[in-house]
Amino acid sequence: MAINLLDGRGFSMSNAEPFLPNVLRTPAYPLFIAGIYRLLGRNPSNVVAVQGLVDVTTCLVLWVLIHRLTKSQASASIASFIYAINPTAWYFANTLLTETLLAHVITWLGLIFIQMTDETKSQQIKIKSSISIGLLCGLAALIKPNALLTPMLVILCLAKCKPAWRLWLTQAGMVVALWSLPLCLWSVRNWGLVGRPIFSSAFTDNINHISAVATLLHARHKTTYPFSPLWEKTFGEMIVETAWRYNWSPTPPSSASAEYERLEQVNIIAREIIQKHPVDFALSHLEGFLHSWMPEEYVRWHKILSGQDRTYSDTLTTQVWDLVRQGEFGQALAAARQGHTFRQMLLAFALWLGWVSVYIFGGVLLVKGSWRLKNSAFTLLVWGCLLYLTFLPGPISDLRFRFPMVPLLNGVMAVGIITLTQKPQCSDLRPVTSTSP
């Protein structure tokens, strides 16, 4: 997409003619890559280098944020250190994905939100902060559409501070106005392409390719992971039914409006599936959300340490167990020896157990830090954004959707670490109740 922009072929994901304009992707990250390519050359390593600098800047912004929040240099330094050594941050900084840039924007959003809720700041500063928050919310949505409703959470959390109602209405109005400006401009662009004022077709596509497929598989009592062969086969059934019902031409769409029309037709089928199986829709969405809290990092480390993809091990393990159930113990043992199944399983379990321990300890620190912070509006914003960004995707919710909140989560965890090691006297932390005489 970035190369198409640089070569004058428009905002298109196509690799060949016709280069149809795209209404699924939002423009911020492709423009970010295109700008780097224009300045430094068309090499993905240049993007990785710039994202590394962005990540370093995120550490610095996080330090300032936690220092202003807690008035504690120790908490700020611990927060920045935790994020700096986070291997997941390294991973996303080395990939051409939106997460590093979105995490940076959300960290800035958290910093300015603290200024909005600071009782010592003047009304003028709070209103100026509202302008910045609105622009950052708009930028976040232009980076990744699932951040679209972030300003609503900001406004609700701002009300937690119980400001004067006129000030709150002014701040809310400024946030919404500045957030909606870039979104309206992009929606008008899409309106001209497909005949509807949509911000992104990603939400429609997710209902088609994610929610409806997950619902159908759940109703059939079949378990698989997103975009697996079984998943794509099920989605293909929906495409065939749509093509038959609406008498699709065998030739691909020749315009963005025709392409979007087909997407809407598939969406009719998808909504019929969801309406027919509402319980399966709710359960598949909830199961996807809950599954997203299981550690995924062990999969990547498994591949690094063993040289084998985790899906390879899963497939081999399944084959071995199938042979055992059939009573073919000799063949099962031979397959296990040939694929080193037992060793792969032990490695996977050890890595999984290690990351589960890290998650549990991190969760304890997060809860403890959340309780100690006096700025309950900030705490509510962190938890609200975390749940919103991870619950919305449902069946495909994973580490990618959670990562943009990691800097702020690390900041709250740092407060939890300080709480475990000492009794802070900072004015912005709740006092520790002592039970000693």
VODO-736795 format. One line per field, with one value per residue (C-alpha): residue in one letter; x, y, z. Coordinates in Angstrom, 1 decimal. Example, Ala and Ser with C-alpha at 12.3 -4.5 7.8 and 13.67 -1.06 7.14 Angstrom:
# VODO-736795
aa: A, S
x: 12.3, 13.7
y: -4.5, -1.1
z: 7.8, 7.1
END
This chain:
# VODO-736795
aa: M, A, I, N, L, L, D, G, R, G, F, S, M, S, N, A, E, P, F, L, P, N, V, L, R, T, P, A, Y, P, L, F, I, A, G, I, Y, R, L, L, G, R, N, P, S, N, V, V, A, V, Q, G, L, V, D, V, T, T, C, L, V, L, W, V, L, I, H, R, L, T, K, S, Q, A, S, A, S, I, A, S, F, I, Y, A, I, N, P, T, A, W, Y, F, A, N, T, L, L, T, E, T, L, L, A, H, V, I, T, W, L, G, L, I, F, I, Q, M, T, D, E, T, K, S, Q, Q, I, K, I, K, S, S, I, S, I, G, L, L, C, G, L, A, A, L, I, K, P, N, A, L, L, T, P, M, L, V, I, L, C, L, A, K, C, K, P, A, W, R, L, W, L, T, Q, A, G, M, V, V, A, L, W, S, L, P, L, C, L, W, S, V, R, N, W, G, L, V, G, R, P, I, F, S, S, A, F, T, D, N, I, N, H, I, S, A, V, A, T, L, L, H, A, R, H, K, T, T, Y, P, F, S, P, L, W, E, K, T, F, G, E, M, I, V, E, T, A, W, R, Y, N, W, S, P, T, P, P, S, S, A, S, A, E, Y, E, R, L, E, Q, V, N, I, I, A, R, E, I, I, Q, K, H, P, V, D, F, A, L, S, H, L, E, G, F, L, H, S, W, M, P, E, E, Y, V, R, W, H, K, I, L, S, G, Q, D, R, T, Y, S, D, T, L, T, T, Q, V, W, D, L, V, R, Q, G, E, F, G, Q, A, L, A, A, A, R, Q, G, H, T, F, R, Q, M, L, L, A, F, A, L, W, L, G, W, V, S, V, Y, I, F, G, G, V, L, L, V, K, G, S, W, R, L, K, N, S, A, F, T, L, L, V, W, G, C, L, L, Y, L, T, F, L, P, G, P, I, S, D, L, R, F, R, F, P, M, V, P, L, L, N, G, V, M, A, V, G, I, I, T, L, T, Q, K, P, Q, C, S, D, L, R, P, V, T, S, T, S, P
x: 0.0, 2.8, 4.6, 1.4, 1.1, 4.6, 4.2, 1.0, -1.4, -3.5, -4.5, -4.7, -3.6, -3.6, -0.4, -1.6, -4.2, -6.8, -5.5, -8.8, -9.0, -9.1, -11.8, -10.8, -7.4, -7.1, -4.4, -2.1, 0.2, 0.6, 1.4, 3.9, 5.7, 5.5, 7.1, 10.0, 10.4, 10.5, 13.1, 15.3, 14.7, 12.3, 13.7, 11.6, 14.6, 14.4, 10.8, 12.1, 14.8, 12.4, 9.9, 12.8, 13.3, 9.5, 9.7, 12.5, 10.5, 7.5, 9.8, 10.6, 7.0, 6.1, 8.7, 7.2, 3.7, 4.4, 6.5, 3.7, 1.2, 3.1, 5.7, 8.1, 11.3, 11.6, 8.1, 8.8, 12.2, 10.8, 7.9, 10.3, 12.7, 9.9, 8.7, 12.3, 13.1, 9.7, 10.4, 7.0, 7.8, 11.0, 8.9, 6.4, 9.1, 10.7, 7.5, 5.6, 2.5, 0.6, 1.1, 4.3, 2.9, -0.5, 1.2, 3.1, 0.0, -2.0, 0.9, 0.8, -3.0, -2.5, 0.0, -2.3, -5.3, -3.4, -3.1, -6.8, -7.6, -5.0, -6.9, -3.9, -4.1, -6.1, -9.3, -7.5, -4.9, -7.5, -9.4, -6.1, -5.5, -8.9, -7.9, -4.8, -6.7, -9.3, -6.5, -4.8, -8.0, -8.5, -5.0, -5.4, -8.5, -6.6, -3.9, -6.2, -10.0, -10.7, -9.6, -12.5, -14.5, -11.6, -12.8, -16.1, -14.1, -12.0, -15.2, -16.8, -13.6, -13.2, -16.7, -15.2, -13.3, -16.6, -15.6, -18.0, -20.6, -19.9, -16.2, -16.9, -19.3, -16.7, -13.9, -16.2, -17.2, -13.6, -12.6, -15.5, -15.0, -11.3, -11.7, -14.4, -12.7, -10.1, -12.7, -15.3, -12.8, -11.8, -15.5, -16.3, -13.4, -14.9, -18.4, -17.2, -15.8, -18.6, -21.6, -21.8, -20.2, -18.3, -15.1, -13.8, -15.2, -13.1, -16.1, -18.3, -15.4, -14.9, -18.6, -18.3, -14.9, -14.7, -17.9, -20.2, -17.6, -16.9, -20.6, -21.1, -18.2, -19.4, -22.9, -21.4, -19.4, -16.1, -13.0, -10.2, -8.2, -8.9, -7.9, -7.1, -8.0, -11.3, -12.0, -11.4, -13.4, -16.4, -16.0, -15.8, -19.3, -20.6, -19.1, -20.5, -24.0, -23.8, -22.6, -25.5, -28.1, -27.0, -25.9, -22.3, -20.4, -17.3, -15.2, -13.8, -15.2, -13.9, -14.6, -14.4, -18.2, -18.8, -16.3, -18.0, -21.4, -20.3, -19.0, -22.4, -24.1, -21.8, -22.7, -26.4, -25.6, -23.3, -26.0, -28.5, -26.1, -25.7, -29.4, -30.1, -27.4, -27.4, -26.2, -23.3, -22.4, -22.2, -20.3, -17.8, -17.1, -16.7, -14.5, -12.2, -12.0, -11.1, -8.6, -6.8, -5.6, -3.7, 0.0, 1.0, 4.6, 5.6, 4.7, 7.3, 10.0, 9.1, 10.0, 13.2, 14.4, 13.2, 13.4, 9.9, 6.7, 4.2, 1.5, 3.8, 4.1, 0.3, -0.4, 2.1, 0.7, -2.8, -1.6, 0.1, -3.1, -5.3, -3.1, -3.2, -7.0, -7.1, -4.9, -1.9, 0.6, 3.6, 2.8, 2.2, 5.5, 7.3, 5.6, 6.5, 10.2, 10.4, 9.0, 10.5, 7.0, 7.6, 10.5, 8.5, 5.6, 7.8, 9.4, 6.1, 4.7, 7.7, 7.5, 3.8, 4.1, 6.8, 4.7, 1.6, 3.7, 4.8, 1.1, -0.1, 2.6, 2.0, -1.8, -1.1, 1.1, -1.5, -4.3, -2.1, -0.9, -4.4, -5.6, -2.7, -3.2, -5.2, -6.1, -9.0, -10.0, -6.7, -7.0, -10.5, -9.2, -6.5, -8.8, -11.6, -9.4, -7.8, -11.2, -12.6, -9.6, -9.5, -13.2, -14.2, -12.3, -13.9, -12.8, -9.5, -8.6, -4.9, -1.7, -1.8, -5.0, -3.7, -0.2, -1.0, -2.0, 1.2, 3.2, 0.3, -0.1, 3.7, 3.3, 0.6, 2.6, 5.6, 3.4, 2.5, 6.2, 6.9, 4.0, 5.5, 8.9, 8.2, 5.5, 5.4, 4.8, 3.9, 0.9, -0.6, -0.7, -3.2, -1.7, -0.9, -2.9, -0.6, -1.8, 1.3, 1.0
y: 0.0, 2.4, 1.6, 2.1, 5.6, 6.5, 5.2, 7.3, 4.3, 5.6, 4.1, 0.5, -2.9, -4.4, -5.9, -5.6, -3.7, -2.6, -0.8, -0.4, 2.2, 0.5, 1.4, -1.3, 0.1, 3.5, 5.9, 6.7, 3.7, 3.3, 7.0, 6.5, 3.8, 5.7, 8.7, 6.6, 5.0, 8.4, 9.8, 6.7, 4.3, 1.4, -1.0, -2.5, -2.4, 1.4, 1.2, -1.1, 1.3, 4.2, 2.1, 1.3, 5.1, 5.4, 2.7, 4.4, 7.6, 5.7, 4.7, 8.4, 9.5, 6.7, 7.9, 11.4, 10.0, 7.9, 10.6, 13.1, 10.6, 9.4, 12.1, 9.2, 8.8, 5.2, 4.3, 6.1, 4.4, 1.0, 1.5, 2.5, -0.3, -3.0, -1.7, -1.4, -5.1, -6.4, -8.9, -8.3, -4.7, -5.7, -8.1, -5.6, -2.9, -5.4, -6.0, -3.8, -3.7, -0.8, -1.8, 0.1, 3.4, 2.9, 2.1, 5.4, 7.4, 5.8, 6.5, 10.2, 10.1, 8.8, 11.6, 14.3, 12.8, 13.1, 16.8, 17.1, 15.6, 17.5, 19.7, 22.1, 23.0, 26.0, 25.7, 27.0, 24.3, 21.6, 22.8, 22.9, 19.3, 18.4, 19.6, 17.4, 14.4, 14.7, 14.9, 11.9, 9.9, 10.7, 9.7, 6.4, 5.5, 6.4, 4.0, 1.2, 1.3, -0.7, 2.4, 4.3, 4.6, 5.6, 9.2, 7.9, 6.2, 9.3, 11.4, 8.9, 8.6, 12.4, 12.5, 10.4, 13.5, 15.3, 18.6, 21.5, 20.4, 23.3, 22.5, 18.8, 19.6, 22.0, 19.3, 16.6, 18.8, 19.7, 16.0, 14.9, 17.8, 17.2, 13.5, 13.5, 16.0, 13.6, 10.8, 12.8, 13.8, 10.1, 9.0, 11.6, 10.2, 6.7, 8.1, 9.2, 5.7, 3.4, 5.7, 5.5, 7.6, 4.8, 5.2, 1.7, -1.5, -3.4, -3.7, -5.2, -7.5, -8.7, -9.7, -11.6, -13.3, -13.5, -13.4, -15.3, -18.0, -18.4, -18.6, -21.3, -23.4, -23.2, -24.2, -27.2, -28.1, -27.7, -26.1, -24.5, -21.3, -18.2, -18.5, -22.2, -24.3, -25.3, -21.6, -20.6, -23.5, -22.4, -18.8, -20.2, -21.8, -18.3, -16.9, -19.6, -19.1, -15.3, -15.7, -18.1, -15.9, -12.6, -14.2, -12.9, -12.5, -14.7, -11.6, -9.8, -6.3, -3.5, -0.7, 0.0, 0.5, -2.9, -4.6, -3.0, -4.1, -7.7, -7.2, -5.9, -8.9, -11.3, -9.3, -10.1, -13.8, -13.3, -11.5, -14.2, -16.8, -14.7, -14.1, -17.8, -18.8, -15.9, -18.0, -19.5, -16.0, -14.8, -17.8, -17.8, -14.1, -14.6, -17.7, -15.7, -12.9, -15.2, -17.2, -13.9, -13.7, -16.9, -16.2, -16.3, -15.4, -19.0, -19.9, -17.5, -18.7, -22.3, -21.7, -19.9, -22.6, -25.7, -24.5, -25.9, -23.9, -24.5, -25.5, -28.2, -29.6, -29.3, -31.2, -33.9, -34.3, -34.6, -37.3, -39.3, -39.1, -40.2, -43.3, -44.0, -43.9, -46.2, -48.7, -48.3, -47.9, -48.9, -46.4, -43.7, -44.4, -44.3, -41.0, -39.5, -40.5, -39.3, -35.9, -35.6, -35.1, -35.7, -33.3, -30.7, -31.1, -30.7, -27.6, -26.1, -26.9, -25.4, -22.2, -22.0, -22.5, -19.8, -17.2, -18.1, -17.4, -14.0, -13.2, -14.1, -12.0, -9.1, -9.3, -9.1, -6.1, -4.5, -4.9, -3.7, -0.7, 0.2, 0.2, 2.4, 5.2, 8.1, 9.2, 6.8, 8.4, 7.3, 3.8, 3.5, 4.7, 2.1, -0.7, 0.5, 0.8, -2.6, -4.4, -2.5, -3.1, -6.8, -7.6, -5.9, -8.4, -11.4, -14.6, -13.1, -11.2, -11.8, -10.1, -7.6, -6.0, -5.9, -4.6, -0.9, -0.7, -2.4, 0.8, 2.1, -1.3, -1.5, 1.9, 0.7, -2.4, -0.3, 1.3, -2.2, -3.1, 0.0, -1.0, -4.4, -3.1, -0.1, 2.2, 5.2, 8.6, 10.1, 12.5, 10.8, 7.3, 6.0, 5.7, 2.2, 1.3, 0.0, -2.7, -2.6, -1.0
z: 0.0, 0.9, -2.4, -4.4, -2.7, -3.7, -7.3, -7.8, -7.8, -5.0, -1.6, -2.9, -1.6, -5.1, -6.5, -10.1, -12.2, -11.5, -8.5, -6.7, -3.9, -0.5, 2.1, 4.7, 5.8, 7.5, 6.2, 9.1, 9.1, 5.3, 5.2, 8.0, 6.0, 2.8, 4.5, 5.7, 2.3, 0.7, 3.1, 3.8, 0.9, 0.2, 2.7, 5.5, 7.8, 7.6, 9.0, 11.8, 12.7, 12.9, 15.0, 17.3, 17.9, 18.4, 21.0, 22.8, 22.8, 24.3, 27.2, 27.8, 27.6, 30.0, 32.5, 32.4, 32.7, 35.8, 37.4, 37.0, 38.2, 41.4, 42.0, 42.3, 40.2, 41.3, 40.0, 36.7, 36.2, 37.0, 34.5, 31.7, 32.5, 32.5, 29.1, 27.7, 28.5, 27.3, 24.5, 23.1, 22.5, 20.7, 18.5, 17.4, 16.8, 14.3, 12.3, 9.9, 12.1, 13.6, 17.2, 18.0, 16.7, 18.3, 21.7, 21.4, 20.7, 23.6, 26.0, 25.0, 25.4, 29.0, 29.7, 28.6, 30.3, 33.6, 32.9, 32.1, 35.5, 37.5, 40.0, 40.2, 36.5, 35.3, 33.3, 30.2, 30.4, 30.8, 27.7, 25.7, 26.9, 25.6, 22.1, 22.2, 23.5, 20.7, 18.0, 19.6, 19.6, 15.9, 15.1, 17.0, 15.0, 11.8, 12.8, 13.7, 13.4, 16.5, 18.6, 17.2, 20.4, 22.7, 23.2, 24.7, 27.4, 27.9, 28.4, 30.8, 32.9, 33.0, 34.6, 37.4, 38.6, 39.1, 37.4, 37.0, 34.5, 32.2, 32.1, 31.6, 28.7, 27.2, 27.5, 26.1, 23.2, 22.3, 22.5, 20.2, 17.8, 17.3, 17.2, 14.6, 12.2, 10.6, 10.8, 8.9, 6.2, 5.7, 5.7, 3.0, 0.9, 1.3, 0.6, -2.8, -3.5, -2.3, -2.0, 1.8, 4.5, 6.2, 8.2, 7.4, 6.0, 8.6, 10.9, 8.2, 7.1, 10.7, 11.0, 7.8, 8.1, 11.9, 13.9, 11.5, 10.8, 14.6, 15.2, 12.6, 13.8, 17.4, 16.3, 14.5, 17.7, 15.8, 17.3, 15.3, 15.3, 13.1, 9.4, 9.6, 6.6, 8.3, 9.1, 5.5, 4.2, 6.3, 5.1, 1.5, 2.1, 2.9, -0.2, -2.4, -0.9, -1.4, -5.0, -5.8, -4.1, -5.7, -9.0, -8.9, -12.2, -12.4, -13.2, -10.1, -9.2, -11.4, -8.9, -5.2, -5.1, -6.7, -4.3, -1.3, -2.7, -2.6, 0.9, 2.0, 0.3, 2.3, 5.4, 4.9, 5.0, 8.0, 9.9, 9.1, 10.6, 13.8, 14.2, 13.7, 16.4, 18.9, 21.8, 19.7, 18.6, 22.2, 23.4, 20.5, 21.1, 24.9, 24.4, 22.0, 24.5, 27.4, 25.3, 24.4, 28.0, 27.7, 27.0, 23.3, 23.7, 24.4, 20.8, 19.4, 21.9, 21.1, 17.4, 18.3, 20.7, 18.8, 15.2, 14.7, 14.4, 17.3, 14.8, 13.5, 17.0, 17.6, 14.3, 15.1, 18.7, 17.3, 14.9, 17.7, 19.9, 17.0, 16.5, 20.2, 20.2, 17.3, 19.2, 16.8, 19.6, 17.5, 14.8, 17.5, 19.1, 15.7, 14.8, 18.2, 17.8, 14.3, 15.1, 18.6, 19.8, 23.5, 23.6, 21.7, 24.2, 27.2, 25.8, 24.9, 28.4, 30.1, 28.1, 28.6, 32.3, 32.5, 30.7, 32.8, 35.9, 34.5, 33.6, 37.1, 38.8, 36.4, 37.1, 40.9, 40.4, 38.1, 40.7, 43.5, 41.5, 40.4, 44.0, 45.2, 42.6, 43.8, 40.3, 39.9, 36.6, 35.1, 36.5, 35.1, 31.7, 31.6, 32.5, 30.3, 27.2, 27.9, 28.1, 25.1, 22.8, 23.7, 23.9, 20.6, 18.3, 20.0, 18.3, 16.9, 20.1, 20.8, 21.9, 19.0, 20.4, 23.9, 23.2, 22.6, 26.3, 27.5, 28.3, 30.5, 32.1, 32.8, 34.5, 36.8, 37.5, 38.5, 41.2, 42.4, 42.6, 44.7, 46.9, 47.5, 48.4, 50.5, 51.8, 49.5, 50.9, 47.6, 47.6, 44.6, 46.1, 48.6, 52.1, 53.4, 56.4, 59.1, 61.5, 63.7, 67.2
END
